[in-house]
Amino acid sequence: MSMFGGGFQAQQSVNPQNIAMAEQELDMVTDLFNRIVDSCYSKCISTEYQQNDLSQGESVCIDRCVAKFFDVNAKVGEKMQQMGGGQP
């Protein structure tokens, strides 16, 4: 038996379906993050950089943009669940 738990590892079985679901969820989260970054960056950050840090206006804009993005995403998810469940 290995010092690193080799005996225990042999007893565990990895469910390929769980791995596939985790990979799909990671892809969805990564896609959501990238869409938020692209959308909020283009709306809130000036292309003429005048300082290293975000201005107060840019920070507020990004906060609101991200909050709205999540709010809309949640509402769309709720509607999709209602449509899939046969509820009006």
N, C-alpha and C positions, 0 to 999 in steps of 0.2 A: 504494500500500500504506500502511496506517495505521501510525502510530507505536506503536499499542497492540496490534499483532499481528493486525490484521484479515485479512491474507493467510493467516496460519496458521489462523485461526478458520474460514475458508471451506473449508479442507481437512478439518477435523474434522467428523465427523457424529455427532450425538447419537442414541443408540438409545433410542427412547421406552419400550421394554420395560425397559431398565435404570433409567430414571427412575421408572417405575411401581413397580418392585421396591424401589428406594431409598425412595420415599415410603411404601410399605407397611411396610417395616422401621422407618422412623421412627415411623409410627403405632403399631406394636407396642411399640417401646421407650417411647414416651410413655405408652401405656396401662399398661405394666408399672410405670413410675415412679409414675404417679398412683395405681395400686392399692396400691403399697408405702406411699406417703405417707399415703393414707387409712387403711389398716389399722394401720400402726404408730403413727400420730398418735393414733388413737382408743384404742389399747391402752396407750400409754406416757405420754402427756402429760396432766397434770391440767388440768381446765377452770378450776381456781382458781389463777390465776397469782400466785405469791408473789415471784418474782424474774425478772429479765430473761433470764438464761441458763438452760440446762437444768441440772437437778440431776444429781448423779452417778448416781442411780438411774434417772432418765429416759434419760440417755445410754447406760447399760448396756442398758436395756430396748430402746432403738432399735437399738443394735448387734446384739443378739440377734435381734430381730424381722426386721431386714433380712437377716441371715445365714440365718435359717430360711426366709424367703420365697424367697431365691435357691436354697437347698438343695432345697426342695420343688418349685420351678419346674424345676430341672434334672432331678430324679427323674421328674417327670411327662413332661418332654420325652423322656427316655430310654425310658420305657414306651411313649409314643406312637410312637417310632421302631421299637421292637421289634414293636409291634402292626401297624404299617404294613409292616414288612419280612417279616412272616410268622414271626417268631421268637417263641417262648413267653416 
